[in-house]
Amino acid sequence: MADKDPPAENKEVFEKLNDYTLSVVNDFTRMAQADPELRRIFNFKARQVINIYSMWYSNGIGTQMQVQKFSELDSLDEVKDMHRKLCEMGGNPPGLPDIVAPVPKPGPKSLSL
């Protein structure tokens, strides 16, 4: 019996799109008949992350996209990590305190009588 090759490590590929936007691609190990990819685009000016999941098949591509505001995320740990990575790559995103600060929600207006 021949030994199987160890599975290839799934790597993250970072790309600075502009001073305030970072693209992170995870190209997963090729599967039988499919080649999955997850791309996350962190836009620090818009305070949102776009998740694009693509599955390349021999006869086409299937894609799902989800846009989330940073304020909708359960944790901002990854946002902070990606902010630091973009800065390391020469980006100039808005300051982190501005990004992770909660956006005030409008409350009920008081009525004066």
PyMOL commands that set and color helices and strands:
alter all, ss='L'
color gray80, all
select helices_A, chain A and resi 70-72+77-88+96-100
alter helices_A, ss='H'
color red, helices_A
select strands_A, chain A and resi 12-18+21-27+34-43+48-57+60-69
alter strands_A, ss='S'
color yellow, strands_A
deselect
rebuild
show_as cartoon
